[in-house]
């Protein structure tokens, strides 16, 4: 057991116990598993959970920042459409 915990510590992980409802067991385990992955998805999840727990309002400009990171920025796309009157129908 000591060797296992030493290997965990070397990877930057630690084992701990939490109290919660039995119905939340799988949710907590899957959350912990995802956070331990050290991926961009885990970082995003960590930020969302931290923000939710802290009760801080969402930062403004999130959509604008995402659009600015888009690979289509500066692609000079022509997004104009031809205007059509529509069709005649009998009611």
BADO-653015 format. One record per residue: residue in three letters; x, y, z of N, C-alpha, C in turn. Coordinates in nm, 4 decimals. Layout:
# residues N
+-----+----------+----------+----------+----------+----------+----------+----------+----------+----------+
:   r :   n.east :  n.north :     n.up :  ca.east : ca.north :    ca.up :   c.east :  c.north :     c.up :
+-----+----------+----------+----------+----------+----------+----------+----------+----------+----------+
: ALA :        X :        Y :        Z :        X :        Y :        Z :        X :        Y :        Z :
...
+-----+----------+----------+----------+----------+----------+----------+----------+----------+----------+
This chain:
# residues 91
+-----+----------+----------+----------+----------+----------+----------+----------+----------+----------+
:   r :   n.east :  n.north :     n.up :  ca.east : ca.north :    ca.up :   c.east :  c.north :     c.up :
+-----+----------+----------+----------+----------+----------+----------+----------+----------+----------+
: UNK :   0.0828 :  -0.1187 :   0.0000 :   0.0000 :   0.0000 :   0.0000 :   0.0880 :   0.1262 :   0.0000 :
: UNK :   0.1945 :   0.1222 :   0.0787 :   0.2855 :   0.2367 :   0.0858 :   0.3514 :   0.2632 :  -0.0493 :
: UNK :   0.3904 :   0.1556 :  -0.1211 :   0.4503 :   0.1728 :  -0.2541 :   0.3512 :   0.2363 :  -0.3513 :
: UNK :   0.2263 :   0.1933 :  -0.3439 :   0.1217 :   0.2479 :  -0.4308 :   0.1047 :   0.3975 :  -0.4069 :
: UNK :   0.0979 :   0.4360 :  -0.2820 :   0.0806 :   0.5773 :  -0.2496 :   0.2046 :   0.6590 :  -0.2867 :
: UNK :   0.3216 :   0.6009 :  -0.2765 :   0.4450 :   0.6688 :  -0.3172 :   0.4437 :   0.6935 :  -0.4675 :
: UNK :   0.4009 :   0.5931 :  -0.5448 :   0.3914 :   0.6102 :  -0.6899 :   0.2883 :   0.7170 :  -0.7260 :
: UNK :   0.1778 :   0.7206 :  -0.6535 :   0.0773 :   0.8243 :  -0.6771 :   0.1370 :   0.9634 :  -0.6531 :
: UNK :   0.2075 :   0.9788 :  -0.5408 :   0.2690 :   1.1071 :  -0.5075 :   0.3693 :   1.1501 :  -0.6139 :
: UNK :   0.4452 :   1.0556 :  -0.6686 :   0.5421 :   1.0867 :  -0.7735 :   0.4735 :   1.1389 :  -0.8989 :
: UNK :   0.3503 :   1.0932 :  -0.9236 :   0.2726 :   1.1405 :  -1.0387 :   0.1961 :   1.2686 :  -1.0070 :
: UNK :   0.2070 :   1.3169 :  -0.8834 :   0.1382 :   1.4391 :  -0.8436 :  -0.0035 :   1.4156 :  -0.7953 :
: UNK :  -0.0389 :   1.2918 :  -0.7696 :  -0.1731 :   1.2580 :  -0.7243 :  -0.1713 :   1.2240 :  -0.5760 :
: UNK :  -0.2864 :   1.2360 :  -0.5125 :  -0.2983 :   1.1920 :  -0.3741 :  -0.4340 :   1.1255 :  -0.3561 :
: UNK :  -0.4413 :   1.0402 :  -0.2600 :  -0.5640 :   0.9667 :  -0.2309 :  -0.6286 :   1.0302 :  -0.1103 :
: UNK :  -0.7593 :   1.0544 :  -0.1163 :  -0.8291 :   1.1120 :  -0.0024 :  -0.9722 :   1.0618 :   0.0010 :
: UNK :  -1.0348 :   1.0835 :   0.1112 :  -1.1698 :   1.0342 :   0.1347 :  -1.2654 :   1.1522 :   0.1438 :
: UNK :  -1.3827 :   1.1350 :   0.0857 :  -1.4855 :   1.2383 :   0.0927 :  -1.6157 :   1.1765 :   0.1421 :
: UNK :  -1.6996 :   1.2604 :   0.1987 :  -1.8316 :   1.2163 :   0.2424 :  -1.9353 :   1.2695 :   0.1447 :
: UNK :  -2.0325 :   1.1879 :   0.1125 :  -2.1375 :   1.2308 :   0.0211 :  -2.2501 :   1.1300 :   0.0195 :
: UNK :  -2.3523 :   1.1635 :  -0.0561 :  -2.4665 :   1.0732 :  -0.0702 :  -2.4265 :   0.9524 :  -0.1524 :
: UNK :  -2.4839 :   0.8385 :  -0.1192 :  -2.4548 :   0.7152 :  -0.1907 :  -2.4920 :   0.7278 :  -0.3384 :
: UNK :  -2.5974 :   0.8029 :  -0.3679 :  -2.6411 :   0.8219 :  -0.5063 :  -2.5376 :   0.8990 :  -0.5880 :
: UNK :  -2.4513 :   0.9768 :  -0.5240 :  -2.3501 :   1.0572 :  -0.5939 :  -2.2165 :   0.9859 :  -0.6085 :
: UNK :  -2.2074 :   0.8636 :  -0.5635 :  -2.0811 :   0.7903 :  -0.5636 :  -2.0168 :   0.7856 :  -0.7027 :
: UNK :  -2.0916 :   0.7419 :  -0.8037 :  -2.0354 :   0.7307 :  -0.9383 :  -2.0027 :   0.8675 :  -0.9978 :
: UNK :  -2.0838 :   0.9682 :  -0.9659 :  -2.0566 :   1.1037 :  -1.0141 :  -1.9237 :   1.1545 :  -0.9591 :
: UNK :  -1.9027 :   1.1377 :  -0.8289 :  -1.7781 :   1.1840 :  -0.7658 :  -1.6587 :   1.1063 :  -0.8206 :
: UNK :  -1.6749 :   0.9764 :  -0.8369 :  -1.5645 :   0.8954 :  -0.8893 :  -1.5300 :   0.9347 :  -1.0330 :
: UNK :  -1.6318 :   0.9551 :  -1.1167 :  -1.6031 :   0.9920 :  -1.2556 :  -1.5434 :   1.1325 :  -1.2638 :
: UNK :  -1.5891 :   1.2228 :  -1.1769 :  -1.5310 :   1.3567 :  -1.1723 :  -1.3837 :   1.3492 :  -1.1327 :
: UNK :  -1.3538 :   1.2718 :  -1.0293 :  -1.2146 :   1.2577 :  -0.9844 :  -1.1280 :   1.1954 :  -1.0937 :
: UNK :  -1.1815 :   1.0962 :  -1.1642 :  -1.1081 :   1.0315 :  -1.2724 :  -1.0746 :   1.1309 :  -1.3832 :
: UNK :  -1.1735 :   1.2120 :  -1.4207 :  -1.1520 :   1.3104 :  -1.5274 :  -1.0530 :   1.4182 :  -1.4853 :
: UNK :  -1.0604 :   1.4628 :  -1.3598 :  -0.9688 :   1.5663 :  -1.3120 :  -0.8255 :   1.5154 :  -1.3043 :
: UNK :  -0.8079 :   1.3861 :  -1.2835 :  -0.6737 :   1.3282 :  -1.2725 :  -0.6071 :   1.3080 :  -1.4073 :
: UNK :  -0.6793 :   1.3290 :  -1.5174 :  -0.6239 :   1.3051 :  -1.6507 :  -0.5196 :   1.4082 :  -1.6925 :
: UNK :  -0.5228 :   1.5271 :  -1.6380 :  -0.4299 :   1.6346 :  -1.6745 :  -0.4381 :   1.6659 :  -1.8236 :
: UNK :  -0.5607 :   1.6890 :  -1.8712 :  -0.5854 :   1.7218 :  -2.0112 :  -0.6531 :   1.8585 :  -2.0189 :
: UNK :  -0.6639 :   1.9163 :  -2.1375 :  -0.7363 :   2.0438 :  -2.1507 :  -0.8814 :   2.0315 :  -2.1045 :
: UNK :  -0.9411 :   1.9157 :  -2.1298 :  -1.0790 :   1.8929 :  -2.0849 :  -1.0866 :   1.8936 :  -1.9326 :
: UNK :  -0.9860 :   1.8354 :  -1.8663 :  -0.9823 :   1.8353 :  -1.7199 :  -0.9639 :   1.9771 :  -1.6666 :
: UNK :  -0.8837 :   2.0573 :  -1.7334 :  -0.8639 :   2.1961 :  -1.6906 :  -0.9925 :   2.2761 :  -1.7023 :
: UNK :  -1.0652 :   2.2543 :  -1.8136 :  -1.1927 :   2.3230 :  -1.8339 :  -1.2938 :   2.2798 :  -1.7280 :
: UNK :  -1.3000 :   2.1503 :  -1.7009 :  -1.3907 :   2.0985 :  -1.6000 :  -1.3557 :   2.1521 :  -1.4619 :
: UNK :  -1.2275 :   2.1582 :  -1.4315 :  -1.1808 :   2.2116 :  -1.3029 :  -1.2226 :   2.3580 :  -1.2868 :
: UNK :  -1.2098 :   2.4352 :  -1.3930 :  -1.2477 :   2.5770 :  -1.3883 :  -1.3985 :   2.5924 :  -1.3677 :
: UNK :  -1.4769 :   2.5108 :  -1.4368 :  -1.6229 :   2.5188 :  -1.4243 :  -1.6673 :   2.4819 :  -1.2836 :
: UNK :  -1.6123 :   2.3741 :  -1.2299 :  -1.6499 :   2.3312 :  -1.0943 :  -1.6060 :   2.4351 :  -0.9920 :
: UNK :  -1.4860 :   2.4878 :  -1.0061 :  -1.4361 :   2.5890 :  -0.9126 :  -1.5229 :   2.7134 :  -0.9162 :
: UNK :  -1.5598 :   2.7548 :  -1.0356 :  -1.6441 :   2.8740 :  -1.0502 :  -1.7821 :   2.8494 :  -0.9892 :
: UNK :  -1.8368 :   2.7306 :  -1.0096 :  -1.9686 :   2.6974 :  -0.9551 :  -1.9645 :   2.6927 :  -0.8030 :
: UNK :  -1.8622 :   2.6328 :  -0.7471 :  -1.8496 :   2.6226 :  -0.6020 :  -1.8293 :   2.7598 :  -0.5398 :
: UNK :  -1.7479 :   2.8424 :  -0.6043 :  -1.7198 :   2.9759 :  -0.5510 :  -1.8392 :   3.0686 :  -0.5651 :
: UNK :  -1.9301 :   3.0359 :  -0.6568 :  -2.0470 :   3.1194 :  -0.6779 :  -2.0178 :   3.2472 :  -0.7527 :
: UNK :  -1.9056 :   3.2516 :  -0.8229 :  -1.8695 :   3.3705 :  -0.8981 :  -1.9517 :   3.3758 :  -1.0270 :
: UNK :  -1.9938 :   3.4946 :  -1.0666 :  -2.0657 :   3.5045 :  -1.1942 :  -1.9713 :   3.4761 :  -1.3107 :
: UNK :  -2.0273 :   3.4309 :  -1.4196 :  -1.9462 :   3.4016 :  -1.5377 :  -1.8834 :   3.5294 :  -1.5905 :
: UNK :  -1.7626 :   3.5174 :  -1.6412 :  -1.6941 :   3.6331 :  -1.6969 :  -1.7618 :   3.6739 :  -1.8275 :
: UNK :  -1.7753 :   3.8027 :  -1.8488 :  -1.8340 :   3.8519 :  -1.9724 :  -1.7314 :   3.8424 :  -2.0838 :
: UNK :  -1.7804 :   3.8242 :  -2.2047 :  -1.6911 :   3.8199 :  -2.3207 :  -1.6415 :   3.6816 :  -2.3542 :
: UNK :  -1.6987 :   3.5787 :  -2.2928 :  -1.6543 :   3.4422 :  -2.3201 :  -1.6800 :   3.3994 :  -2.4629 :
: UNK :  -1.7955 :   3.4368 :  -2.5174 :  -1.8271 :   3.4006 :  -2.6553 :  -1.7353 :   3.4750 :  -2.7509 :
: UNK :  -1.7130 :   3.6020 :  -2.7248 :  -1.6237 :   3.6812 :  -2.8091 :  -1.4822 :   3.6233 :  -2.8081 :
: UNK :  -1.4351 :   3.5831 :  -2.6916 :  -1.3007 :   3.5245 :  -2.6825 :  -1.2942 :   3.3937 :  -2.7610 :
: UNK :  -1.3999 :   3.3137 :  -2.7554 :  -1.4023 :   3.1880 :  -2.8307 :  -1.4018 :   3.2144 :  -2.9806 :
: UNK :  -1.4786 :   3.3142 :  -3.0238 :  -1.4797 :   3.3477 :  -3.1664 :  -1.3430 :   3.3986 :  -3.2128 :
: UNK :  -1.2742 :   3.4709 :  -3.1283 :  -1.1413 :   3.5211 :  -3.1647 :  -1.0382 :   3.4092 :  -3.1751 :
: UNK :  -1.0606 :   3.2994 :  -3.1046 :  -0.9697 :   3.1848 :  -3.1127 :  -1.0008 :   3.0947 :  -3.2315 :
: UNK :  -1.1086 :   3.1219 :  -3.3028 :  -1.1523 :   3.0383 :  -3.4138 :  -1.0463 :   3.0337 :  -3.5235 :
: UNK :  -1.0299 :   2.9182 :  -3.5868 :  -0.9336 :   2.9088 :  -3.6977 :  -0.9789 :   2.9870 :  -3.8211 :
: UNK :  -1.1041 :   3.0317 :  -3.8235 :  -1.1551 :   3.1064 :  -3.9388 :  -1.1305 :   3.2565 :  -3.9288 :
: UNK :  -1.0663 :   3.3020 :  -3.8214 :  -1.0368 :   3.4444 :  -3.8068 :  -0.9443 :   3.4874 :  -3.9199 :
: UNK :  -0.9839 :   3.5916 :  -3.9910 :  -0.9028 :   3.6424 :  -4.1005 :  -0.9128 :   3.5622 :  -4.2285 :
: UNK :  -1.0129 :   3.4754 :  -4.2416 :  -1.0248 :   3.3900 :  -4.3598 :  -1.0955 :   3.4599 :  -4.4749 :
: UNK :  -1.1434 :   3.5826 :  -4.4573 :  -1.2136 :   3.6585 :  -4.5610 :  -1.3264 :   3.5785 :  -4.6254 :
: UNK :  -1.4152 :   3.5268 :  -4.5437 :  -1.5295 :   3.4516 :  -4.5932 :  -1.6382 :   3.5474 :  -4.6392 :
: UNK :  -1.7057 :   3.5135 :  -4.7497 :  -1.8189 :   3.5919 :  -4.7978 :  -1.9453 :   3.5281 :  -4.7423 :
: UNK :  -2.0045 :   3.5898 :  -4.6423 :  -2.1209 :   3.5336 :  -4.5756 :  -2.2521 :   3.5984 :  -4.6204 :
: UNK :  -2.2497 :   3.6728 :  -4.7296 :  -2.3726 :   3.7371 :  -4.7774 :  -2.4576 :   3.6353 :  -4.8525 :
: UNK :  -2.5919 :   3.6543 :  -4.8448 :  -2.6846 :   3.5654 :  -4.9136 :  -2.7726 :   3.6465 :  -5.0067 :
: UNK :  -2.8169 :   3.5828 :  -5.1120 :  -2.9083 :   3.6483 :  -5.2049 :  -3.0452 :   3.6597 :  -5.1379 :
: UNK :  -3.1106 :   3.7750 :  -5.1554 :  -3.2433 :   3.7960 :  -5.0969 :  -3.3491 :   3.7414 :  -5.1903 :
: UNK :  -3.4355 :   3.6548 :  -5.1407 :  -3.5436 :   3.5980 :  -5.2192 :  -3.6756 :   3.6415 :  -5.1582 :
: UNK :  -3.7721 :   3.6717 :  -5.2437 :  -3.9031 :   3.7190 :  -5.1990 :  -3.9843 :   3.6057 :  -5.1341 :
: UNK :  -3.9597 :   3.4852 :  -5.1686 :  -4.0383 :   3.3743 :  -5.1164 :  -4.1311 :   3.3203 :  -5.2229 :
: UNK :  -4.2243 :   3.2398 :  -5.1846 :  -4.3149 :   3.1812 :  -5.2823 :  -4.4594 :   3.2153 :  -5.2489 :
: UNK :  -4.5444 :   3.2136 :  -5.3460 :  -4.6869 :   3.2391 :  -5.3260 :  -4.7569 :   3.1088 :  -5.2906 :
: UNK :  -4.8408 :   3.1157 :  -5.1914 :  -4.9169 :   2.9968 :  -5.1527 :  -5.0628 :   3.0330 :  -5.1387 :
: UNK :  -5.1515 :   2.9350 :  -5.1613 :  -5.2949 :   2.9537 :  -5.1420 :  -5.3322 :   2.9054 :  -5.0031 :
: UNK :  -5.3990 :   2.9923 :  -4.9301 :  -5.4449 :   2.9534 :  -4.7971 :  -5.5890 :   2.9175 :  -4.8032 :
+-----+----------+----------+----------+----------+----------+----------+----------+----------+----------+
